[in-house]
Amino acid sequence: MDALDMTSANLRSNIMQLVNGIQDQQVLETILEILQKLRLQEKEESAPLTESQKRLLDERLAELDANGEKGISWEELQAKMQSRR
């Protein structure tokens, strides 16, 4: 059967059967990475960023790279709150 003739449900079923038969951990990790990239690409295409959003994101990433994280972990916050009681 030609892949173009298959319904989405049939394609999903065939893909799952193939993936379930794979034993090699590295192959499974590669498949997962590919699927995650495709899903991200699909999301980006469905909701592209404006130029101003891209600039803001680039600025924030540059600030993070330059200064590191500026927050504290949830555990640190909890400890601070408990020490104030």
N, C-alpha and C positions, 0 to 999 in steps of 0.2 A: 504494500500500500504506500502510495506517495505521501510524504509528510504534508504537502499542501492540501490533500484531500481529507486530512484528519481533523476532527473537531478539537477544540481546546481540551475538553475532558479526556479524549483519547490520547492526545499528546502528553498531558500530565501523567496519565496512567502509564504510558510507555516509558516516559522519563523516569518515573518512580521505580518501575520494574528494573530498568537498567542500573539505576543508582543503588538499589537494594542488593544487586548482585555483585557490586564492587567490594572487594575485601581490602585493598591497599589503602591504608590510612592517608598516605600522601596524595593519592589520586582524589580521594574524597575531600581533602582540604583544598585542593586545587579547584575542584568543582564548586565548592562552597564559595571560594574567593571570586570565581568567575560570576556566579549567580549574584553575589552581593554587589559586584561592580555593575552588572547589568541592571539590577534593581535601582541602584543609585543613579545611574545614567537615565533610566526611565523617569525617576522622580525629578531629576534636574530638567529634563526636557518638558515635563508637564507643568513645572512651575519655575521657569527661569528667573534668575535674579536680575534686577535692574542694574544699570551701571553704578548708581549711587550705592546700592546694596553691596555690590562687588567691591567697591572702594572701601566701604566701611569694614567689610569682612577682612580685606587685606590689611587695613590699618590695625585692626584688633589682633590679627595673627602676628603682625610685625611687633606689636607691643608685647604680646605674650612671649615671643621669641627673645625679645630684648630684656624683659623684666621677670620672666617666669610667672608662675601662678601667684595670684594675690589673695587667695582665699585660704580658709582652713577647712579641714575635714569635718565631717559630721561628728566624729568621735571627739575631736578637739573642742568643738562647740558645746557638746554635751558636758564634757569635763569642766569647761569654764562656767557653764550655767550651774552645775552641781556645786562647784566650789564657792559660788556666791550665796548659796543658801545658808 
